[in-house]
Amino acid sequence: MEIPYIVEPRQDTGLNNGKLGIWLFLASEVMLFGALFAAYIMMRVGGPTWPLGASILNVPMATLNTLVLITSSITMVMAWASLMRRNYSAYQLYMFATVGLGLVFLTVKYFEYGHKFHDGLYPSTSTFLAIYFTLTGLHMLHVIAGMVVITYFALAGRSMFRKNPQWLTNRVENTGLFWHFVDLVWIFLFPVLYLM
Amino acid sequence: MTNHAEAIDQHIRTYLLVFGSLIVLTLLTVGSWHFLHLPIGPHIAVALIIATIKATLVACFFMHLISERKLILAVLALTVVFFFVLLLLPVMTSLGDQVGH
């Protein structure tokens, strides 16, 4: 059976079902991270003292990671633009570049976490570190999830491209929406945790 | 077909411009923290304003919200309302405590 409205938009919504689905999912993600940001504000305002993030965390490493994620957003959007041009090899290259940049992000985070654990700084050490590890850990899980999906479409995309290129283009656009959301969350996490 | 290709080229030019702006704004965030040494209140305000501009650029251009259907904008508007309610919950709770005392 054919799945309806994966390429052409539905008349009532004006959208294909995949796009509406991913936006509803992202709305729920806003509430998930929103709850944690609210918890951060409550703990920060309510606590007798609050450390300056930069006195505990590594700002240059986080700056590098910010630049890496922004670059991965442009490679992701270029992958979609390549599919719009029906250029599959460029698409695949940009998808692998995005996954590679995701790996760089995770490697930098690995070293950051490693330094903290080496210095005896754990989530149980302080309220600040508890919310730091929770927010960045949850964000990291999203990076990993995005990388899994992008790798899947980079590897399995060729047969989809041959069968129905516009469907693959829509699916990659939806994957990109998730990836840009992950970038967007980091855009707030960076100043809130590291610079304030 | 030429029009389609031109439209994609225009998209790519916009993406590259947004990418450059995001890099500059990131450096501006770190630069203001490193060099200006503002008091904590103005410092938080500057950092959050720059972050909001960056997030708006990503949402509008990379996520195509600038040309998106009204239904998605409506879903997001509703999400924003609930997001602010969520952020204000701690404040409302503490106000409730004060009234209780």
Chai-1 contact restraints between the chains, C-beta under 6 A:
chainA,res_idxA,chainB,res_idxB,connection_type,confidence,min_distance_angstrom,max_distance_angstrom,comment,restraint_id
A,T13,B,L71,contact,1.0,0.0,6.0,A-B,restraint_1
A,G14,B,R69,contact,1.0,0.0,6.0,A-B,restraint_2
A,L15,B,R69,contact,1.0,0.0,6.0,A-B,restraint_3
A,W23,B,I72,contact,1.0,0.0,6.0,A-B,restraint_4
A,W23,B,V75,contact,1.0,0.0,6.0,A-B,restraint_5
A,A27,B,V75,contact,1.0,0.0,6.0,A-B,restraint_6
A,A27,B,T79,contact,1.0,0.0,6.0,A-B,restraint_7
A,V30,B,T79,contact,1.0,0.0,6.0,A-B,restraint_8
A,V30,B,F83,contact,1.0,0.0,6.0,A-B,restraint_9
A,G34,B,F83,contact,1.0,0.0,6.0,A-B,restraint_10
A,G34,B,L86,contact,1.0,0.0,6.0,A-B,restraint_11
A,A35,B,L86,contact,1.0,0.0,6.0,A-B,restraint_12
A,A38,B,L86,contact,1.0,0.0,6.0,A-B,restraint_13
A,A38,B,L87,contact,1.0,0.0,6.0,A-B,restraint_14
A,A38,B,L89,contact,1.0,0.0,6.0,A-B,restraint_15
A,A38,B,P90,contact,1.0,0.0,6.0,A-B,restraint_16
A,I41,B,P90,contact,1.0,0.0,6.0,A-B,restraint_17
A,M42,B,P90,contact,1.0,0.0,6.0,A-B,restraint_18
A,T63,B,V30,contact,1.0,0.0,6.0,A-B,restraint_19
A,T66,B,T26,contact,1.0,0.0,6.0,A-B,restraint_20
A,I70,B,L22,contact,1.0,0.0,6.0,A-B,restraint_21
A,S73,B,F62,contact,1.0,0.0,6.0,A-B,restraint_22
A,I74,B,F19,contact,1.0,0.0,6.0,A-B,restraint_23
A,V77,B,Y15,contact,1.0,0.0,6.0,A-B,restraint_24
A,V77,B,F62,contact,1.0,0.0,6.0,A-B,restraint_25
A,A81,B,I8,contact,1.0,0.0,6.0,A-B,restraint_26
A,A81,B,I12,contact,1.0,0.0,6.0,A-B,restraint_27
A,M84,B,I8,contact,1.0,0.0,6.0,A-B,restraint_28
A,R85,B,I8,contact,1.0,0.0,6.0,A-B,restraint_29
A,L177,B,M63,contact,1.0,0.0,6.0,A-B,restraint_30
A,H180,B,V58,contact,1.0,0.0,6.0,A-B,restraint_31
A,H180,B,F62,contact,1.0,0.0,6.0,A-B,restraint_32
A,H180,B,M63,contact,1.0,0.0,6.0,A-B,restraint_33
A,L184,B,A55,contact,1.0,0.0,6.0,A-B,restraint_34
A,L184,B,V58,contact,1.0,0.0,6.0,A-B,restraint_35
A,I187,B,A51,contact,1.0,0.0,6.0,A-B,restraint_36
A,I187,B,K54,contact,1.0,0.0,6.0,A-B,restraint_37
A,I187,B,A55,contact,1.0,0.0,6.0,A-B,restraint_38
A,F188,B,A51,contact,1.0,0.0,6.0,A-B,restraint_39
A,P191,B,T29,contact,1.0,0.0,6.0,A-B,restraint_40
A,P191,B,A47,contact,1.0,0.0,6.0,A-B,restraint_41
A,P191,B,A51,contact,1.0,0.0,6.0,A-B,restraint_42
A,L195,B,W33,contact,1.0,0.0,6.0,A-B,restraint_43
A,L195,B,A47,contact,1.0,0.0,6.0,A-B,restraint_44
A,M196,B,I44,contact,1.0,0.0,6.0,A-B,restraint_45
